[in-house]
Each structure stands twice: as C-alpha cells, then as structure tokens.
Amino acid sequence: MRPLKKFEEYLDIGVVDKRSPDKNRAKSLINEAGNRKSFIEQVIKKIGINDDNANYFIENVYDILIELIRAKLLLTGYHSSGMGAHEAEVAYMRNLGFDEKDVRFMNDLRYFRNGISYYGKRFNSEYAQKVISFLGKVYPRLNKT
C-alpha cells in the first residue's frame, strides 16, 4: 500500500477540486450514514458478528465513515473524483483534526475494503470488532455539523 499523501496534494493533482458547497448532498450522505449505522447496530444485536459475516460489517462501516467524510468535504466546497478519490477523502481526516493513528486505521480500512470488493479477501470477526469499535470512536466527531 502506498503512503497517503497530504490532502492538499490531491488538490494539486486534480483529484479534488473546489466548488460551491453542496449542503443538500451533504445532508443526504449524513442521513444515509445514520441509517446504515442503525442497520448494522440492529444486525449486531440480532445475529452478532462472526467470521461468516465479518466482511459485511467491514464494508458497511467503511461506507458509513466515507459518506460522513465526503459530507464534510461537500460542506466546505470540495469534491473528489477519479483515481485516488477515496485516498483523498481519507487524507481529509487530517484536516478535520484526526490524529495520524486514526487516519492510518481508516486508510487500512479503505485498502482492506477494496480487497473485499475486488479480490475476494476474507476477514475474521476479530478484525470486524476492531472496525466496529473504530466506528464508535470516530462517528460522533464526523457526524457533527
């Protein structure tokens, strides 16, 4: 996995561009993230996390967090697209005041989620639990408007 650049570098190379803030789209993403979070909380209560369903929790947590980061970008007038867009969004966490440990965890989560989506990588319930804990830690900060 290549090192994550600074957010401003993604601006310089055109992965991120500056636009007018899009409050409606940001609000939609925040609502969707909240709905996803409620859904996975219900699933955890009803069936729990095990090795067979771990990947689903990992993917959903990633989607929740990236939607909230994307909403923050949109509220400040940024938009990312193309190759490196997700990396740029993760790098934006630094601009939001997250420490490097959290940024690295999110970048690992991005990388592992791609492994699930594109290469059939399997993860166990132990890693899924770590991801759920990370969600509990960073969701409140990302969900603030």
Secondary structure, DSSP 4 states (H G I P E B T S, - for coil): -PPPPPHHHHHHTTSEEE----HHHHHHHHHHHHHHHHHHHHHHHHH---TTTHHHHHHHHHHHHHHHHHHHHHHTTEEE-STTHHHHHHHHHHHTT--HHHHHHHHHHHHHHHHHHHH-----HHHHHHHHHHHHHHHHHHH--
